[in-house]
């Protein structure tokens, strides 16, 4: 995720992070809208991702610790054995890139 500007949105700032969010923050001019991306129950907390969801668990954890000072304990981070498809694809791509680099060095 690339920073393109800074702003203060006190209400939106109360929305917590999750690597398995049920909402997204959408910026429209000077407004920010929190929009659900799946059904949300009446008393269920809204959450958005503060980091790139396509990153690996390790990359997300490092980014969150460095930028926001906390360790995520969401469902995706607390159960690393339940990798989603994006994480599996990312790992395959990295392995292939490393393999190609090794072959080039030989």
C-alpha positions in Angstrom: 0.0 0.0 0.0 1.4 3.4 -1.0 0.7 6.5 1.0 -0.7 9.2 -1.2 -1.7 11.7 1.5 -2.6 12.3 5.1 -6.0 13.2 6.7 -7.7 13.0 10.1 -11.0 11.1 10.2 -11.9 10.6 13.9 -14.9 8.3 13.4 -13.2 6.2 10.7 -10.1 6.0 13.0 -12.2 3.9 15.4 -12.5 1.1 12.9 -10.1 -1.7 13.9 -7.8 -3.7 11.7 -8.3 -7.3 10.5 -6.5 -9.3 7.8 -9.9 -10.8 7.2 -11.9 -7.6 7.2 -15.6 -7.3 6.7 -15.4 -3.7 5.3 -13.3 -1.4 3.3 -12.5 2.3 3.6 -13.3 4.2 0.4 -12.1 7.7 -0.1 -14.4 10.0 -2.1 -12.9 13.5 -2.3 -12.7 14.7 1.3 -15.1 12.0 2.6 -14.3 8.5 3.8 -17.0 5.8 3.6 -16.8 2.5 5.4 -18.5 -0.1 3.2 -19.3 -3.7 4.2 -17.9 -6.3 1.8 -19.9 -9.1 3.3 -23.0 -9.4 5.5 -22.5 -7.9 9.0 -24.6 -8.8 12.0 -26.2 -6.1 14.1 -23.7 -6.2 17.0 -20.7 -7.3 14.9 -17.6 -5.0 14.9 -16.6 -3.5 11.5 -13.0 -4.0 10.6 -10.8 -2.9 7.7 -7.3 -3.9 6.7 -4.5 -1.4 7.4 -2.1 -3.3 5.2 -1.9 -5.1 1.8 -4.1 -8.2 2.1 -2.1 -9.9 -0.7 1.0 -9.9 1.5 2.1 -13.0 3.4 1.3 -13.3 7.1 4.9 -12.4 7.9 4.9 -9.4 5.7 1.6 -8.2 7.2 2.9 -8.7 10.7 6.1 -6.8 10.1 4.2 -3.9 8.4 1.6 -3.7 11.2 4.3 -3.7 13.9 6.5 -1.1 12.1 3.7 1.3 11.1 1.1 0.8 13.8 2.9 -0.8 16.7 0.8 -3.9 17.2 0.7 -7.6 16.4 -2.4 -8.8 14.6 -4.2 -11.7 16.2 -7.1 -12.0 13.6 -8.2 -15.3 12.3 -5.7 -15.2 9.3 -2.8 -14.4 11.6 -3.6 -16.5 14.6 -4.0 -19.7 12.6 -1.2 -19.8 10.1 -2.1 -23.3 9.1 -5.2 -22.0 7.4 -3.6 -20.2 4.5 -5.8 -18.6 2.0 -5.4 -19.0 -1.8 -3.7 -15.6 -2.1 -1.0 -16.6 0.4 -0.5 -19.9 -1.4 -0.1 -18.2 -4.8 2.3 -15.6 -3.3 4.5 -18.3 -1.8 4.6 -20.1 -5.2 5.5 -16.9 -7.0 8.4 -16.2 -4.6 9.7 -19.7 -4.9 9.6 -19.5 -8.7 11.4 -16.1 -8.6 14.1 -17.5 -6.3 14.5 -20.6 -8.5 14.9 -18.4 -11.6 17.5 -16.2 -9.8 19.5 -19.3 -8.7 19.4 -20.7 -12.3 20.7 -17.3 -13.7 23.6 -17.3 -11.2 24.7 -20.8 -12.3 
